[in-house]
Amino acid sequence: MANPIRQRAAKCTATALRRKYSAYYQSFERQEGSRVWMDGNEMVMLSSNDYLGLTHHPRVVEAGQKALEKWGASSTGARLANGSRVYHEELEAKLAGFLGVEACHIMVSGYTACMSAICGFAQRGDLVLADKNIHSSLWSGITLSGARLERFSHNKPESLEEALSYEDRDIPKLLVIEGIYSMEGHICPLPGFLDIARAHDCFTILDDAHALGVLGKEGRGTASHFGVEGEVDIVCGSFSKSLASTGGFVAGKRELVEFMKSHARPAIFSAALAPVQVATASAALDVLREEPWHLAKLWENVGRYKGILDGLGLDTWRSETPAIPIVLGSKERAYFFWKALMEKGVFTVISVAPGVPPGKDLVRTAISARHTEEDFGRIEAALAHAAKKAS
């Protein structure tokens, strides 16, 4: 009898290969600014998380080149053992200062950082209260922690309040939320959640991956946006969005960060972030602070794009940010809309249930400061075409 694991893998793969257009794991031959090339065809990239468009910024590229020449390709080990370098500590100090916290620890990926932010503190017997729409990395951290989980309705402090009303006040509790939810484009009503967290003595963890570089003064994130800096226990996030690199971070009071470094298995056992990634993230952070026009251009482009979407009557799930979904409501409509955009040279990605709630199947789009007026002309024409094809 054939192995059932091999059988289901073969069945799934065969189905995917029969499709002319696969929605995932696309490969580009080249990228430049807001354009990518696939199968020799130039396309407008409309789903990148490079919000500030810094991936090709001369200062960022030069910093990566210099780091490669000075330090080589890799630190070849976990930071607990032999992988930690002075460039890690320099970026940690710079990022901590930017976020207005005491300490920061950087690691190999945003996924690892967000996992560590939870499993470094939560343990069996604790209670984690999480927004239903948090990222997969946060769910993984909760699972790894062994803590009990209670979900509350997306972005609704009153739902959190209700969930807490049934709980023992003395049980250790952790609240897990995001600053910007990347599928929905929603901003977390952070002050309301913090009021409830204080009233119930909840330890707070904020994933600010999509808000860093986008919200707040100089792009300092969600806490800055609402004027509640220093009121969140732990902020975690990624360098693969606005900071034009890879890697992640966990930041907060020094005693908390030090505790996490010795209690979170993903942080302890993962290889250290490579020198090129550290250097490019550090340079992008400098650009963010010293060249504010990138952030201003981003929000100008967001307004331009939302005007196009509203003019076509498309459902954007009330997005408030550069991450803007186009909700189609079914897997079939989402697929045909995505395919029609591809035919017109606009690259996006689709997300369907259970990745999003049932009935919210969507095409995820994202705006960058690098999008040009020519890009928007192509985007508008492609969206109009897709809307007709998917109707």
NORFEN-V436415 format. One record per backbone hydrogen bond with DSSP energy under -0.5 kcal/mol. CO is the residue of the C=O (numbers start at 1). NH is the residue of the N-H. E is the energy in kcal/mol with one decimal. If there is no record, write none. Layout:
co=CO nh=NH e=E
co=CO nh=NH e=E
This chain:
co=3 nh=7 e=-2.1
co=4 nh=8 e=-2.3
co=5 nh=9 e=-1.8
co=6 nh=10 e=-2.4
co=7 nh=11 e=-2.4
co=8 nh=12 e=-2.1
co=9 nh=13 e=-2.3
co=10 nh=14 e=-2.3
co=11 nh=15 e=-1.8
co=12 nh=16 e=-1.9
co=13 nh=17 e=-2.3
co=14 nh=18 e=-1.1
co=15 nh=19 e=-0.6
co=16 nh=19 e=-1.0
co=20 nh=22 e=-0.6
co=30 nh=37 e=-2.3
co=32 nh=35 e=-2.2
co=34 nh=45 e=-2.9
co=35 nh=32 e=-2.8
co=36 nh=43 e=-3.3
co=37 nh=29 e=-2.9
co=37 nh=30 e=-0.9
co=38 nh=41 e=-2.2
co=41 nh=38 e=-2.4
co=43 nh=36 e=-2.4
co=43 nh=45 e=-0.5
co=44 nh=46 e=-0.6
co=44 nh=347 e=-2.8
co=46 nh=366 e=-1.9
co=49 nh=51 e=-2.5
co=50 nh=53 e=-1.4
co=51 nh=369 e=-2.3
co=54 nh=57 e=-1.5
co=57 nh=60 e=-0.6
co=57 nh=61 e=-2.5
co=58 nh=62 e=-2.5
co=59 nh=63 e=-1.8
co=60 nh=64 e=-1.9
co=61 nh=65 e=-2.1
co=62 nh=66 e=-2.4
co=63 nh=67 e=-2.1
co=64 nh=68 e=-2.0
co=65 nh=69 e=-2.0
co=66 nh=70 e=-2.2
co=67 nh=71 e=-3.1
co=67 nh=72 e=-0.5
co=68 nh=72 e=-1.6
co=77 nh=272 e=-2.9
co=78 nh=81 e=-0.8
co=78 nh=82 e=-0.6
co=78 nh=83 e=-2.8
co=79 nh=84 e=-0.5
co=85 nh=88 e=-0.8
co=85 nh=89 e=-1.3
co=86 nh=90 e=-2.2
co=87 nh=91 e=-1.8
co=88 nh=92 e=-2.2
co=89 nh=93 e=-2.3
co=90 nh=94 e=-2.0
co=91 nh=95 e=-2.9
co=92 nh=96 e=-2.4
co=93 nh=97 e=-2.1
co=94 nh=98 e=-2.0
co=95 nh=99 e=-2.4
co=96 nh=100 e=-1.1
co=96 nh=101 e=-2.4
co=103 nh=252 e=-2.1
co=105 nh=250 e=-2.0
co=107 nh=248 e=-2.1
co=109 nh=113 e=-2.0
co=110 nh=114 e=-2.6
co=111 nh=115 e=-2.3
co=112 nh=116 e=-2.5
co=113 nh=117 e=-2.1
co=114 nh=118 e=-0.7
co=115 nh=118 e=-1.1
co=115 nh=119 e=-2.7
co=116 nh=120 e=-1.8
co=118 nh=121 e=-1.8
co=118 nh=122 e=-3.1
co=123 nh=126 e=-2.4
co=126 nh=148 e=-2.4
co=127 nh=129 e=-0.5
co=127 nh=174 e=-2.5
co=128 nh=130 e=-0.6
co=128 nh=150 e=-2.6
co=129 nh=176 e=-2.7
co=130 nh=152 e=-2.0
co=131 nh=134 e=-1.6
co=135 nh=138 e=-0.9
co=135 nh=139 e=-1.7
co=136 nh=140 e=-2.5
co=137 nh=141 e=-1.8
co=138 nh=142 e=-2.2
co=139 nh=143 e=-2.6
co=140 nh=144 e=-2.4
co=141 nh=145 e=-1.6
co=142 nh=146 e=-1.1
co=142 nh=147 e=-0.6
co=143 nh=146 e=-0.7
co=148 nh=128 e=-3.4
co=150 nh=130 e=-2.1
co=152 nh=132 e=-1.9
co=153 nh=156 e=-1.7
co=155 nh=157 e=-0.6
co=156 nh=159 e=-1.1
co=156 nh=160 e=-1.4
co=157 nh=161 e=-2.6
co=158 nh=162 e=-2.0
co=159 nh=163 e=-2.3
co=160 nh=164 e=-2.4
co=161 nh=165 e=-1.3
co=162 nh=166 e=-0.5
co=163 nh=166 e=-1.0
co=164 nh=167 e=-1.6
co=168 nh=171 e=-1.2
co=172 nh=127 e=-2.6
co=173 nh=203 e=-2.8
co=174 nh=129 e=-3.2
co=175 nh=205 e=-2.7
co=176 nh=131 e=-1.7
co=177 nh=207 e=-2.5
co=179 nh=188 e=-2.7
co=180 nh=182 e=-0.7
co=181 nh=185 e=-3.5
co=181 nh=186 e=-0.6
co=185 nh=320 e=-2.4
co=186 nh=181 e=-2.4
co=188 nh=190 e=-2.3
co=189 nh=192 e=-0.7
co=189 nh=193 e=-1.4
co=190 nh=194 e=-2.6
co=191 nh=195 e=-2.1
co=192 nh=196 e=-1.5
co=193 nh=197 e=-2.6
co=194 nh=198 e=-2.5
co=195 nh=199 e=-1.8
co=196 nh=200 e=-1.7
co=197 nh=202 e=-2.7
co=198 nh=201 e=-0.9
co=201 nh=173 e=-0.5
co=203 nh=175 e=-3.4
co=204 nh=234 e=-2.1
co=205 nh=177 e=-2.2
co=205 nh=207 e=-0.5
co=206 nh=208 e=-0.8
co=206 nh=236 e=-2.6
co=207 nh=179 e=-2.7
co=208 nh=211 e=-0.7
co=208 nh=212 e=-2.2
co=211 nh=214 e=-2.3
co=211 nh=215 e=-2.5
co=215 nh=221 e=-2.8
co=216 nh=219 e=-2.1
co=217 nh=220 e=-1.2
co=219 nh=213 e=-3.3
co=221 nh=225 e=-2.1
co=222 nh=226 e=-1.8
co=223 nh=227 e=-0.7
co=223 nh=228 e=-3.0
co=224 nh=227 e=-0.7
co=228 nh=231 e=-1.8
co=233 nh=253 e=-0.6
co=234 nh=206 e=-2.8
co=235 nh=251 e=-3.1
co=236 nh=208 e=-3.3
co=237 nh=249 e=-1.7
co=239 nh=245 e=-2.2
co=241 nh=244 e=-1.4
co=247 nh=239 e=-2.9
co=247 nh=240 e=-0.5
co=248 nh=107 e=-2.5
co=249 nh=237 e=-1.8
co=250 nh=105 e=-2.4
co=251 nh=235 e=-2.7
co=252 nh=103 e=-2.3
co=253 nh=257 e=-2.3
co=254 nh=258 e=-2.6
co=255 nh=259 e=-1.7
co=256 nh=260 e=-2.5
co=257 nh=261 e=-2.1
co=258 nh=262 e=-0.8
co=259 nh=262 e=-0.9
co=260 nh=263 e=-1.4
co=260 nh=264 e=-2.1
co=263 nh=265 e=-0.7
co=264 nh=267 e=-0.5
co=264 nh=268 e=-2.3
co=265 nh=269 e=-2.6
co=266 nh=270 e=-0.8
co=270 nh=79 e=-0.7
co=274 nh=278 e=-2.0
co=275 nh=279 e=-2.6
co=276 nh=280 e=-2.5
co=277 nh=281 e=-2.1
co=278 nh=282 e=-2.4
co=279 nh=283 e=-2.3
co=280 nh=284 e=-2.4
co=281 nh=285 e=-2.0
co=282 nh=286 e=-1.8
co=283 nh=287 e=-2.4
co=284 nh=288 e=-2.6
co=285 nh=289 e=-1.6
co=286 nh=290 e=-2.4
co=287 nh=291 e=-2.7
co=291 nh=294 e=-1.6
co=292 nh=296 e=-1.8
co=293 nh=297 e=-2.6
co=294 nh=298 e=-2.0
co=295 nh=299 e=-1.9
co=296 nh=300 e=-1.8
co=297 nh=301 e=-2.6
co=298 nh=302 e=-2.2
co=299 nh=303 e=-1.9
co=300 nh=304 e=-1.9
co=301 nh=305 e=-2.7
co=302 nh=306 e=-2.7
co=303 nh=307 e=-1.7
co=304 nh=308 e=-1.3
co=305 nh=309 e=-2.3
co=306 nh=310 e=-2.8
co=307 nh=311 e=-2.0
co=308 nh=312 e=-1.4
co=309 nh=314 e=-2.2
co=310 nh=313 e=-1.2
co=314 nh=316 e=-0.7
co=315 nh=327 e=-2.9
co=316 nh=319 e=-1.6
co=322 nh=324 e=-0.9
co=322 nh=367 e=-1.9
co=323 nh=325 e=-0.5
co=324 nh=365 e=-1.5
co=325 nh=327 e=-0.6
co=326 nh=363 e=-2.2
co=327 nh=315 e=-0.5
co=330 nh=334 e=-2.3
co=331 nh=335 e=-2.3
co=332 nh=336 e=-2.5
co=333 nh=337 e=-2.3
co=334 nh=338 e=-2.5
co=335 nh=339 e=-2.6
co=336 nh=340 e=-2.1
co=337 nh=341 e=-2.0
co=338 nh=342 e=-2.1
co=339 nh=343 e=-2.1
co=340 nh=344 e=-1.1
co=341 nh=346 e=-2.4
co=342 nh=345 e=-1.8
co=345 nh=44 e=-2.7
co=347 nh=46 e=-2.3
co=349 nh=364 e=-2.5
co=351 nh=362 e=-3.0
co=352 nh=355 e=-2.2
co=357 nh=360 e=-2.2
co=361 nh=328 e=-2.6
co=361 nh=329 e=-1.9
co=362 nh=351 e=-2.9
co=362 nh=364 e=-0.5
co=363 nh=326 e=-2.5
co=363 nh=365 e=-0.5
co=364 nh=349 e=-1.3
co=365 nh=324 e=-2.3
co=368 nh=371 e=-1.2
co=372 nh=376 e=-2.2
co=373 nh=377 e=-1.7
co=374 nh=378 e=-2.0
co=375 nh=379 e=-2.9
co=376 nh=380 e=-2.6
co=377 nh=381 e=-1.8
co=378 nh=382 e=-2.3
co=379 nh=383 e=-2.7
co=380 nh=384 e=-2.1
co=381 nh=385 e=-2.0
co=382 nh=386 e=-2.7
co=383 nh=387 e=-2.7
co=384 nh=388 e=-1.5
co=385 nh=389 e=-2.1
co=386 nh=390 e=-2.4
co=388 nh=391 e=-0.7
